[in-house]
């Protein structure tokens, strides 16, 4: 998964703010568990 275009990365919709967010390197091992785009959305 090296040097992909942003448009080719996996995407999800945040259930809190309904905005799309894109895969990030820091989520590489936990992408299946990621539900929210940010800490703010996760705690709201």
N, C-alpha and C positions, 0 to 999 in steps of 0.2 A: 504493500500500500504506500508506495513512495511517489511523491510529486504528482498527486492527482489534482485535476482542476476542482475548484470549489463546487461547481455544478455537478460533478460526478460523485461527490461524497454522500454517504447515507444521510437522510434527513428525518426528523421526527417533529411532531406538533406538541408544544407544551400544553398540558391540560389546564394549567393555571391562567396563562395569558393568551392562549390560542395562537401563538406565533410559532412559525417554523424555526427550528434550530438545527445546526449541522454538526456532524461527527467532529470530535476534536481528539488530538493525539492523547491527551490525558485520560480520555474515556476509552482508550483502545481495548483494555481488558474487561471493562464493565459496561460496554455499550448497551447490552441487553437490559441492564438494570436502570439505565439513565431514563428518567421520565420528565424531568423539569429542565428548563434552559438555564436556570440560575438558582443560587441559594435563596434569593428573595422569593421566587415563585415556589420553591420547595417549602418554605416556612409559612407562606400565606394560606 
